[in-house]
Each structure stands twice: as structure tokens, then as C-alpha cells.
Amino acid sequence: MFMSQHRLESDLLGQKQIPAQAYYGVQTLRALENFNLSSTKLSHFPLFIKALAMVKLACAEANHSTDKLSSEKLKAIQFACNELIQDQYHDQFQIDMLQGGAGTSTNMNANEVIANIGLEFLGYAKGEYKYLHPNNDVNMSQSTNDVYPTSIKLGLLLSLEKLTQPFNELVESLAQKGIEFANIVKMGRTQLQDAVPMTLGQEFSGFSVTLKKDIEKILDISSETLCYVNLGGTAIGTGINASEQYKKKALSALSEITCRPMMSAPHLIEASSDMGDFVLLSGLLKRTATKLSKIANDLRLLSSGPRTGMHEINLEPRQPGSSIMPGKVNPVIPEAVNIACYQIIANDLAITLAAESGQLQLNAMEPLIALKLFESIDLLEKTVKMFKNYCIDSVTANASHCKNLVDNSIGIITALNPYLGYETTTRIAKAANETGKSILAIIEDEKLLSKQSLDDIFSIKNLANF
């Protein structure tokens, strides 16, 4: 028997042939035809699809509990949403993340896929929407304008939780290097000039602490802001077509499904148009990327050489560094960290401009905000994994070289200020620069301090407050 390769569906603009095996419908097909901008599809971010399914599931349960959705249809929607939550049917979400319509295409993609999975569960064919309709049933009491931002916020929460472990592992790896290098004295530098001594361990523990503060701040702020959603506000926040009872039950169901305290924003009209929470999160991600890139820059400097640079640390060779210079090895992992961080920083500008350009009761640029936030978190997760596994874990120190640099540095003269005074130490520093002698040699020649005094002054405890 001949089986048709297509089914016919219709919408406001007319009819379209849908591939027979597709679980999406006519509105999704139109979006597939219209938007081919970023090559990043909805399916690229599975946690976003899961979040959409969780929101749709909560809404269906609320509609059922308020006697608007039948038990039969609820079971079908529950089955379909749980399939999506279990990573099934994600290949049916091929719409570009960048899209016009303020996310309507994304919402309809979810509505159509859920409806058609549900129809098959009920024993009907895909497209037989009189038995389970994408708009009338799956989208009941909802609008793209409350479902889409709620799903974005939930998806971001899930993504940030996924980021936490690899980020903390990087922080711990840096902290362990701080312990490993605790007794290695080196020169600290300001403005790329010799400053005063410190330990290499102090330098690495500083890296660890600054990143630990960032992940804590990101999680704290996110839990305070992203749990407040405009679900139930429908089109512009007034809650048209959704009862107050439905709104309360939808949020209660969503909290139970997600195991997170999802709460109603204090002012739904404000929450439907304002993108401030997304701008705040993006700013925190930018801050973290800025710090991470700075650390990568420091490692590139500290490992420079090996014969003509600082060469205080060694980075594990990851690949040959030149097609023409034999033996050259480049710091490719820190370089890649820099590049990834620059992209995250650039994403923040795109998010800022998109948030600013919203008009009146809705921000039509929200798809760009969603793409760039998910992209930044995803990129940050991959970056910290790479940085830890292929760079930080294997860093080694050149302890003797660090000590020689300290011994021959002019910068150690600062430690003598309390004993010899600023004018005398300035004279000694000038003499050292002019003659090439070390600070210690000049002091010994002039018999300004005893050897015991010098040993005490230049001990690691005194030099680095260790």
C-alpha cells in the first residue's frame, strides 16, 4: 500500500505539506523556511528544550486542576513532555535560535511536537489536531510572551548548575597548585617591572580565590532573580485568558517538577518587558570571562621563553608550535581560553543592545538574548574544562630559576627600607643597576648589615608574609 510522504496542515497563511514523519507542524515549517541565520538550532541546547517541556507540563497540570483540560488530554501531554525531558524527540527542534517573532516559533515548535507525540500516545495520527490541538490544548492559558521567557530562565538555571562542577574543579586545581608551589619564592611584578617578592603558591591561590568568588556570585544572583518568572501573565502581563487560580497552580506545579522555588514576578507587566535579569547574568558571565582571560594572560607571560622569557613555570606541550621554526611550542591552551573569553565578552554587548531595544510591552529581541546567554554558559563550561585538564593540572614550576631571579632583582631592596632608610636603599639600587652587582653583594661589600640580619630579612616568611 502506498504511504504518503507528507501530510497537509493549515494555518492563518494557508496550507503546507509537512513531512509525514515530522512531529513538528506548519508553523514550525514556516520558521524553518524563514530563519537560517546562526546555524545554531534549538536542539543545540537540550536543557532549553527540557525547560520548555517542564513549563508546558506544569501548565497542562494547572489547566487540568482548574477543570479546563480533560484527563485524557492531560495524560497525552504529560507523556509527550516527559519524553522531551528524557531527551527524546530533540531532533524535532531544528529552528534557528535567531528568529523574528519574539520566540513565537520556538513556542509553536514545542506546542506542535508535544501535540503530535500526544496524538500518537492516544492512538491517532500526527496532525489530527481535533483530538489534541497545539494551540487550544497544549498552549491553553498561555502565550509565547510568558512561556518563552519562563523557559529561558529555567533553562539558564539548569545550564548554570551544569557549569558549577567543572568550574569548581578548576578552582580546586588552582588551589592545589597554590599548595604545591607554596615554598617557591619568586618576584612579584607591577606594570611588568620587578616589584617585591612573593611565592608562586600565593600567585596561584589568588587565581583560585578570584574565580571562586565569581561562581558563587553567579549562583547567588541567579537563584535570586531567575526563579521569578512571568508565567500566567500571558500576552503582556495582564493575564488575559488565564485565571488567578491557574497561575498559582502552574507555578506550584513548575516548582514541583523542577525541584526549584519558581515564583511569580512581583509585577507581571514589568516582568514581561524588562530584560534586566538577563543583562545582570550576562554581566556576571562577562566578569568571569574577563578574570579567566587575565589568568590565561598571566600564565602565557610566566611560561614565556623558554630561554629568553620569564620561564618561571612550564606548561605541558600540547602540539608543535610552528610550521617553520623547529622545536617551538606555543601556549595554545591559554590562547584558546583568551579567544573563548573574548567571545563571551562580545556576547554581553549583543545582550545589552538587545535588552535596550525592546519596545513598550515586549522585547522582540529576546531570541538573541537567549542564544547569547546559552552560548556563553556553554562556552564557559567547555573553556574551564579545557583549562583545567590540559593546562592547570600539569603546570610545573622552575623553582631554581625563580630564586635566581629574586636574588638578582633590584626589587628586593624594598625589604631593606625599614633597616637602612629610603635614601640609602635608593643609592644601593642605583649602584646595582649601574654596576650589575646584586643588592646582597653591595650590602656585604659595604658591611651595612650582618649575614644573620640579611638571612632574617630575606627569609620567605618576611618577604612573602608567609
Secondary structure by P-SEA (a helix, b strand, c coil): cccccbbbbbcccbbbbccccccccaaaaaaaaccccccccccccaaaaaaaaaaaaaaaaaaaaaccccaaaaaaaaaaaaaaaaccccccccccccccccaaaaaaaaaaaaaaaaaaaaccccccccccccccccccccccccaaaaaaaaaaaaaaaaaaaaaaaaaaaaaaaaaaaccbbbbbbccccccbbbbaaaaaaaaaaaaaaaaaaaaaaaaacccccccccccccccccccaaaaaaaaaaaaaaaccccccccccccccccaaaaaaaaaaaaaaaaaaaaaaaaaaaaacccccccccccccccccccccccccccaaaaaaaaaaaaaaaaaaaaaaaaaaacccccccaaaaaaaaaaaaaaaaaaaaaaaaaccccccccaaaaaaaaaaacccccccccccccaaaaaaaaaaaaaccccaaaaaaaaccccaaaaaaaacccccccc
